[in-house]
Amino acid sequence: VQLVESGGGLVQPGGSLRLSCAASGFTFRSSDMSWYRQAPGKERELVAAISWTGGNTNYADSVKGRFTISRDNAKNTLYLQMNNLKPEDTAVYYCHERAFGYWGQGTQVTVSS
């Protein structure tokens, strides 16, 4: 099983990033998926979740209206579009498979001027 995140980086406040998570080794198209993040000195927190069909999504209050979770089951890939980024969004972002608890290695997002 592999979950490989990419797309992180340094961005100015108000900017955008799109994270990707390439999945392999399990039946991605049947799996509910999530994005989590962990800032320095803080616990890992749920950012967004999406059902296996993509038809149901939910978001942390702190990112509602700014972040969009999506998936492409044909490409075995999960996405997180992040707009209007704020310094408090700075964290390592992790891809997560919800049924079996698989985790990716994380990708760093830093929002700073």
PAZAPA-4460 file (N, C-alpha, C; in steps of 0.05 Angstrom, whole numbers, plus 32768, in hexadecimal, padded with zeros to 4 digits):
% residues 113
    n_x    n_y    n_z   ca_x   ca_y   ca_z    c_x    c_y    c_z   seq   type   mol
   8011   7FE8   8000   8000   8000   8000   8012   8019   8000     1      V     A
   800B   802B   7FEE   801A   8045   7FEE   8007   805C   7FEA     2      Q     A
   800B   8071   7FF9   7FFE   808B   7FF6   8014   809F   7FF4     3      L     A
   8017   80AC   7FDD   802D   80BE   7FD8   8022   80DA   7FD3     4      V     A
   8026   80EC   7FE6   801D   8108   7FE3   8031   8118   7FD3     5      E     A
   8027   812C   7FC5   8038   813F   7FB7   8029   815A   7FB5     6      S     A
   8038   816F   7FAD   802C   8188   7FA8   802F   819D   7FBE     7      G     A
   803B   8196   7FD4   8040   81A9   7FE9   8056   81BD   7FE1     8      G     A
   805A   81D1   7FF2   806F   81E4   7FED   806A   81FE   7FFD     9      G     A
   8079   8212   7FF5   8077   822C   8002   8066   823F   7FF1    10      L     A
   8052   824B   7FFE   8040   825D   7FEF   803A   8275   8001    11      V     A
   8035   828B   7FF4   802E   82A4   8003   8011   82A3   800C    12      Q     A
   800B   82B1   8022   7FEF   82B3   802A   7FDD   82BC   8013    13      P     A
   7FC6   82AF   8011   7FB4   82B5   7FFB   7FB8   82A4   7FE3    14      G     A
   7FCE   8295   7FE2   7FD5   8284   7FCC   7FC6   826A   7FCC    15      G     A
   7FCC   8259   7FB8   7FBF   823F   7FB4   7FD3   8229   7FB0    16      S     A
   7FCC   8211   7FB8   7FDB   81F9   7FB3   7FC7   81E3   7FAD    17      L     A
   7FD0   81CF   7F9E   7FC1   81B7   7F99   7FD1   819F   7FA1    18      R     A
   7FC8   8191   7FB6   7FD5   8179   7FBF   7FCA   8161   7FB0    19      L     A
   7FDB   814D   7FAB   7FD2   8134   7F9F   7FDC   811D   7FB0    20      S     A
   7FCD   8107   7FAF   7FD4   80EF   7FBE   7FD0   80D8   7FAB    21      C     A
   7FE6   80CB   7FA2   7FE5   80B4   7F90   7FE3   809B   7FA1    22      A     A
   7FCE   808B   7F9C   7FCA   8073   7FAC   7FCF   805A   7F9C    23      A     A
   7FDA   8046   7FA9   7FDE   802C   7F9C   7FDE   8016   7FB1    24      S     A
   7FD9   7FFE   7FA9   7FDA   7FE7   7FBB   7FC0   7FE0   7FC9    25      G     A
   7FAB   7FEF   7FC3   7F91   7FE9   7FCF   7F7C   7FF4   7FBB    26      F     A
   7F63   7FEE   7FC1   7F4E   7FF5   7FAE   7F45   8012   7FB4    27      T     A
   7F53   8024   7FA8   7F4E   8041   7FAE   7F31   8049   7FA8    28      F     A
   7F27   803E   7F92   7F0C   8047   7F89   7EF6   803F   7F9D    29      R     A
   7EFC   802D   7FAF   7EE8   8025   7FC3   7EEE   8030   7FDF    30      S     A
   7F01   8042   7FE0   7F0B   804B   7FFB   7F03   8068   8000    31      S     A
   7EF7   806D   8018   7EF4   8088   8021   7F0F   8093   8029    32      D     A
   7F14   80AC   8022   7F2F   80B8   8026   7F2D   80D2   8034    33      M     A
   7F43   80DA   8040   7F44   80F4   804F   7F5F   8101   804B    34      S     A
   7F5F   811B   8051   7F78   812A   8055   7F79   8133   8072    35      W     A
   7F90   8130   807E   7F96   813A   8099   7FAD   814D   8097    36      Y     A
   7FB1   815C   80AC   7FC9   816D   80AE   7FD3   816E   80CB    37      R     A
   7FED   8173   80CD   7FF9   8175   80E8   800C   818D   80E8    38      Q     A
   8006   81A0   80F8   8018   81B7   80FB   802B   81B2   8112    39      A     A
   8042   81C0   8112   8056   81BB   8127   804A   81BF   8143    40      P     A
   804E   81AC   8154   8044   81AE   8170   8026   81A9   8173    41      G     A
   8019   81A1   815E   7FFC   819D   815F   7FF5   8180   8157    42      K     A
   7FDD   8178   815F   7FD4   815D   8157   7FCB   815D   8139    43      E     A
   7FCC   8145   812E   7FC3   8142   8113   7FA5   8146   8112    44      R     A
   7F9B   8155   80FE   7F7F   815B   80FD   7F74   8155   80E1    45      E     A
   7F5A   814E   80E1   7F4D   8148   80C8   7F47   8163   80B9    46      L     A
   7F4E   8163   80A0   7F4A   817B   808F   7F31   8177   807E    47      V     A
   7F30   8160   8070   7F1A   815B   805D   7F17   813D   8059    48      A     A
   7EFF   8134   8052   7EFA   8118   804D   7EE8   8115   8034    49      A     A
   7EEB   80FF   8027   7EDA   80FA   800F   7ED3   80DD   800E    50      I     A
   7EBA   80D7   8006   7EB1   80BC   8003   7EBD   80AF   7FEB    51      S     A
   7EBA   8094   7FE9   7EC7   8086   7FD3   7EBC   808E   7FB8    52      W     A
   7EA3   8096   7FB7   7E97   809F   7F9E   7E9E   80BC   7F97    53      T     A
   7EA7   80CB   7FAC   7EAC   80E7   7FA8   7E93   80F8   7FAD    54      G     A
   7E7D   80EB   7FB3   7E63   80F9   7FB5   7E5F   8107   7FD0    55      G     A
   7E6E   80FF   7FE4   7E6C   810B   7FFE   7E87   8115   8007    56      N     A
   7E87   812E   8010   7E9F   813A   801B   7E99   8149   8035    57      T     A
   7EAD   814C   8045   7EAA   815E   805C   7EC5   816A   8063    58      N     A
   7EC3   8181   8071   7EDB   8191   8075   7EDC   819B   8092    59      Y     A
   7EF4   81A0   809B   7EF8   81AE   80B4   7EEE   81CB   80B1    60      A     A
   7EE3   81D6   80C6   7ED8   81F1   80C5   7EED   8205   80BC    61      D     A
   7F06   8200   80C3   7F1B   8213   80BE   7F22   8215   80A0    62      S     A
   7F1A   8201   8090   7F21   8201   8074   7F09   8203   8061    63      V     A
   7EF1   8202   806D   7ED8   8203   805C   7ED8   821C   804B    64      K     A
   7ED2   8218   8031   7ED1   822E   801F   7EEB   8235   8012    65      G     A
   7F01   8229   801C   7F1B   822E   8011   7F28   8215   8005    66      R     A
   7F23   81FE   8011   7F2F   81E5   8007   7F19   81D4   7FFA    67      F     A
   7F22   81C4   7FE6   7F10   81B2   7FD9   7F1E   8197   7FD6    68      T     A
   7F11   8182   7FE1   7F1C   8167   7FDD   7F0E   815A   7FC5    69      I     A
   7F1D   814B   7FB6   7F12   813D   7F9F   7F22   8124   7F99    70      S     A
   7F18   8114   7F87   7F27   80FB   7F81   7F22   80F4   7F64    71      R     A
   7F35   80E5   7F59   7F32   80D9   7F3E   7F37   80BB   7F41    72      D     A
   7F22   80AC   7F42   7F24   808F   7F46   7F32   8081   7F2F    73      N     A
   7F30   808D   7F17   7F3D   8081   7F00   7F5C   8083   7F02    74      A     A
   7F65   8098   7F10   7F81   809D   7F14   7F8B   8095   7F2F    75      K     A
   7F7A   808A   7F40   7F81   8083   7F5C   7F8F   809B   7F6A    76      N     A
   7F83   80B2   7F68   7F8F   80CA   7F73   7F7A   80DA   7F82    77      T     A
   7F83   80E4   7F99   7F74   80F6   7FAA   7F80   8112   7FA8    78      L     A
   7F6F   8126   7FA9   7F79   8142   7FA7   7F6F   8153   7FBE    79      Y     A
   7F7E   8169   7FC3   7F74   817D   7FD5   7F7C   8198   7FC9    80      L     A
   7F68   81A7   7FBF   7F6D   81C2   7FB4   7F6A   81D5   7FCB    81      Q     A
   7F7F   81E5   7FD0   7F80   81F7   7FE6   7F82   8214   7FDC    82      M     A
   7F6F   8224   7FE0   7F6E   8240   7FD7   7F6E   8253   7FEF    83      N     A
   7F76   826B   7FEA   7F76   8280   7FFF   7F85   8276   8018    84      N     A
   7F9D   826B   8014   7FAC   825F   802A   7FB4   8274   803F    85      L     A
   7FB4   826B   8058   7FBB   827C   806E   7FD3   8271   807D    86      K     A
   7FE2   8281   808B   7FF9   8277   809A   7FF1   8260   80AD    87      P     A
   7FD9   8260   80B7   7FD1   824A   80CA   7FCB   8230   80BB    88      E     A
   7FCC   8230   80A1   7FCA   8217   8091   7FE5   8209   808F    89      D     A
   7FFA   8215   8099   8014   8209   8098   8015   81EF   80A8    90      T     A
   801C   81D9   809B   801C   81BF   80A8   8026   81AA   8094    91      A     A
   802B   8192   809E   802F   817B   808D   8013   816F   8087    92      V     A
   800E   816B   806E   7FF4   8161   8065   7FF7   8143   805E    93      Y     A
   7FE4   8133   8068   7FE5   8116   8064   7FCC   810C   8057    94      Y     A
   7FD0   80F9   8046   7FBA   80EA   8039   7FB4   80D2   804A    95      C     A
   7F9B   80CB   804D   7F93   80B6   805F   7F7C   80A5   8053    96      H     A
   7F7F   808B   8055   7F6A   8078   804D   7F5C   8070   8066    97      E     A
   7F41   8074   8066   7F32   8073   807F   7F2C   8057   808A    98      R     A
   7F28   8044   8079   7F20   802A   8083   7F36   801A   8090    99      A     A
   7F4E   801A   8084   7F64   800B   808F   7F79   801C   809C   100      F     A
   7F76   8037   809A   7F88   8049   80A8   7FA2   804D   809B   101      G     A
   7FA4   804B   8081   7FBD   804F   8073   7FC4   806D   8073   102      Y     A
   7FDE   8073   8075   7FE7   808F   8075   7FFD   8093   8060   103      W     A
   7FFD   80AB   8054   8014   80B2   8044   802A   80BE   8055   104      G     A
   8040   80C6   8048   8057   80D1   8056   8054   80EE   805C   105      Q     A
   8042   80FB   804F   803D   8118   8054   804B   812A   8040   106      G     A
   8040   8142   803D   804C   8156   802C   804A   8171   803B   107      T     A
   8060   8180   803C   8061   8198   804C   8054   81B0   803C   108      Q     A
   8042   81BE   804A   8037   81D6   803F   803E   81ED   8052   109      V     A
   804B   8201   8047   8053   8218   8057   8047   8231   804B   110      T     A
   8038   8240   805B   802C   8259   8051   8039   8270   8060   111      V     A
   8048   8280   8051   8058   8295   805D   805F   82AA   8049   112      S     A
   8061   82C3   8052   8069   82D8   8040   8088   82DD   8043   113      S     A
***
